[in-house]
Amino acid sequence: MSNLAENPHGHLDPEARTARLAELRAAIADERVRELFPFRFLEANEIFARLVDATAYRILTSIDALPASTGITVQQAKKELSIPWRRTVPLKFLYEKLSDTGILERQDGRYFPGAVPVEDFDTVAAELAEREPGAAVAAEILRTLVDEADRYFSGEATGDEILFAPKQLPLWLKYFSNDNLLYAINNEIGAEALARLVPKDGGPFEILEIGGGCGSAADRALRQLGADVTRYRFTEVAETFARHGDAVAKAAASPSTVVETARLDMTTSWEAQGVEPGTFDAVYSVNCFHVAPSLDFVINEAVKALKPGGAVVVSECVRPTKLARPIHAEIIFDFLDSFTDVITEPVKRPTHGFLTPAAWRATFEAAGLDDVTVLPDVDVIAEKYPDFVVGAVVARANTTD
């Protein structure tokens, strides 16, 4: 295995780091996709991964859950610290993440102090802000988790109450933004996937976006595709985000593009909410479908909305199939019940959170879409660079009814 996998985000001298990131980029076979992953993104992603480790360590310290030399299990920590059972998912993530990078060691489900020193949270946060100012908001959100860890793990407050309190809204508007390189990459790769679906003869191209949030995905897609999009329907369930996203989508669209906006709850019948079956060339969603309580239901609704030959495009973090390791981006969302309270299934959805390419393929194939590709091939890249977890899953329908 290459040094990329052995030391995915350790400290290296600039020359070694440049060589390592060049190797990663070279593993992306598609040239157009490769250009979406500049060195500045890869470097910011590595800093953020280190910051997640510092966050996990500080949280465990704040709730007195760091293991002593005798070790600790998740259930032992839960019992000794009177942690509500619903809080064990993020608790396990914290232990697993630190054991993955050697700050802790794991033996038979028991966690012990490891040999790798932990970095100072504030120092790494400052490094991220200096290197990539637009991504500094990620550190602010992680700091919120640190500051509120006692309230969360005592059961005094839920993750939604902490992270989505009214005072936190400005943070999320900055986080779900194309100024935040760590998030914008999903919009970049999603827009590229959509661009490859545009009819070569210049015919109609109608897109339905689900869970459009603050509008950053619509902004990127509409600006890249321009007049190729004849109709774009932006939907979002949360009123606060929807108002912002509506304005962003309309500002980004070509004058010839018809932009529609609507409130839509993806967990109930889309047709009952105004989505006529067989009317869209693409159903598009960025970092949304993975929170569906029933992913099968949502995918089936998406398939119903497609014209013959249409496609579902899902741009998300994608968990490498062969690498059973925590994804650093999950630290934030594991604190949210909507992220963890989902219906799982051994093949199509073996765990909550982000899906593997294999799970996405199985899910789409069960819904009748057999032509499934991942752009880029996350599994191939992850063999050398385990922290590569960005991709767009494209599932095409047959050209006939």
Disulfide bonds with the S-S distance in Angstrom:
none
